[in-house]
Amino acid sequence: EIAANFHGSYFSVLAFLFNRIWPRVFQGFEYEGLDKVVECVKEHPVVLVPCHRSHFDYLILSYLFHANFLSPPHIAAGINLSFWPLGPLFRGAGAYFIRRTFEGNVLYKTVFRNYLTFLIRDGYTQEFFIEGGRSRTGKILTPKLGMLSAIVNAFVGGVRRDLYLVPVSIHYGRIVEEESYKRELAGAEKERESLLALLKARSVLRQKYGTVYITFAEPISLNQVLGSRKDAWRSANDEATEDDKRRFIRKLGFRLLREVNRVEVAGATSVSATVLLSAPHAALRRAEFGAGAQALAALLRHLEVRFTASLERNVQTDFRESIAFMESGGLVQRLSGEQDGVLHVPRDKRMNLDFYKNNSIHFFLLPALLAHALAIGKKGSGLADEVWWWLDLFRWEFPLPEREAMARDMDDLLDYFRGQGVVVSGEHDTIDREHVLTRNLLGILENFRESYWAAAATLVQLGEKGATRKALLQGTRKRFETAALLGEVCRNEATSSVTLGNALSRYAELGLVSLSRGKGRDQIVRPGPDFAGLAALAARLRAPFGEPPN
């Protein structure tokens, strides 16, 4: 059930199909950093840890290795992909299939760990997606640490001298699963992978999805990061050692995510989506859009983010190409009535655009929170306290930065804000609310605030008997629709099932609610030990970014 059965003929079939499909769907792909991986492969096993946004991810990486005369990686795949006819084809091309949970099955867990040890000992290149499934939102998901834990434990057993973990960023101009992701985020059930679903997917061949960018981060030596722990863990087997392992693996998991984000490229569609969805209304004058896009691109340049070729071109042409690309795909409508025109995002396309906005949102996270803290009058240490409060609340949304790194980055951003005129220096730093960068930054995280506010406002009404998680998500959406009619919220992408679910999980961590097993896979949500604090949290989240809480 688990093991791959790699055979050149199977891979040849897959390569043939890939070569036929690829030119019809994408304009090409560019990659960077593979040379560092090649050097590691010569002496040690390598484990690729890419972000996961599309089914094309593993096809692209396998083909890239094949095209560079490298042995394709053995890929940890969900058993849901083991369907005919692709299951046998994937297995023959290097995929091994694992169940979503090993809970209560000691034999399965033992067999899997021994298979993993075999792959590491024999030096196979491997690949696994630390997020688990594909990201429907476009940003990095909270890490699933089971696979990373199994790899670390197998390595600690002493099967190799070293092993390298390589974070990989994969960036798409557009993704083929765009519409299916939107349906799932709106509450529809995930469609099971099958031959029928595969046949339905043929429609993607009628469109072009731009260029794909693959960036390999600096390989991380597992032997080096473990240090003295390796021998200590091997000789001890007590609760203190297990706690140390869990802390180490969690820290390493988040480090891998931060590295993926760090080497992510910024694309024109992502910057354009960020400006359009950050606006307070559903439409934006063409001139305002251009100014906002240029301001965000300049900030990305200052942050030393790598640009795609498309973004480089659009910076030179005031984003005309990007507008045409989004307009041709139905993501944006151009309205008349103004000299330069008006750009309108249809309500049913905001969720689509939000995926591309989220591809680069981690670059704007700290600048947006710093702009908010300045706008509500925070000074000195209060700036960092306000920023960290939001980062802590959103810990299910974004990998938290190291505190020391955050302090350095905030100082750098403050200097940049002063140089751009965003912040006016005097006795105290004062932010210019009308500056184009300020206006855009204050709107970037609004959909997350609206999601978390809607979830808190709904949970305040929770009775002692509780409710199912599914019913609460439905109730939160209804509460959001009422708030939209009252003008309290305006970003439809805030009703994303993933973001609302993350808010609920975070509130459970904070003790505001408690989660227990219900029927099937659903959960029962009841008031938690700190439920009384929920009303105050909802009141604080009610104020838009840049406005002091009530």
Sequence and secondary structure as in RCSB ss.txt:
>XXXX:A:sequence
EIAANFHGSYFSVLAFLFNRIWPRVFQGFEYEGLDKVVECVKEHPVVLVPCHRSHFDYLILSYLFHANFLSPPHI
AAGINLSFWPLGPLFRGAGAYFIRRTFEGNVLYKTVFRNYLTFLIRDGYTQEFFIEGGRSRTGKILTPKLGMLSA
IVNAFVGGVRRDLYLVPVSIHYGRIVEEESYKRELAGAEKERESLLALLKARSVLRQKYGTVYITFAEPISLNQV
LGSRKDAWRSANDEATEDDKRRFIRKLGFRLLREVNRVEVAGATSVSATVLLSAPHAALRRAEFGAGAQALAALL
RHLEVRFTASLERNVQTDFRESIAFMESGGLVQRLSGEQDGVLHVPRDKRMNLDFYKNNSIHFFLLPALLAHALA
IGKKGSGLADEVWWWLDLFRWEFPLPEREAMARDMDDLLDYFRGQGVVVSGEHDTIDREHVLTRNLLGILENFRE
SYWAAAATLVQLGEKGATRKALLQGTRKRFETAALLGEVCRNEATSSVTLGNALSRYAELGLVSLSRGKGRDQIV
RPGPDFAGLAALAARLRAPFGEPPN
>XXXX:A:secstr
       HHHHHHHHHHHHHHHHHH SEEEEESHHHHHHHHTTS EEEEE    THHHHHHHHHHHHTT    EE
EEEGGG  TTHHHHHHHTTEEEE S  TT HHHHHHHHHHHHHHHHTT  EE  TTSS  SSSS      HHHHH
HHHHHHTTS S  EEEEEEEEESS TTHHHHHHHHTT       HHHHHHGGGGGGS   EEEEEE   EEHHHH
HTTHHHHHHH  SHHHHHHHHHHHHHHHHHHHHHHHHT  B HHHHHHHHHHHSSSSEEEHHHHHHHHHHHHHHH
HHTT  B HHHHHHHHTTTHHHHHHHHHTTS EEE SSSS EEE  GGGHHHHHHHHHHSHHHHHHHHHHHHHHH
TT  THHHHHHHHHHHHHTTTTS    HHHHHHHHHHHHHHHHHHTSEE SSS EE TTSHHHHHHHHHTHHHHH
HHHHHHHHHTT  TT EEHHHHHHHHHHHHHHHHHTTS   GGGG HHHHHHHHHHHHHTTSEEEEE STT EEE
EE TTGGGHHHHHHHHHS TTS   
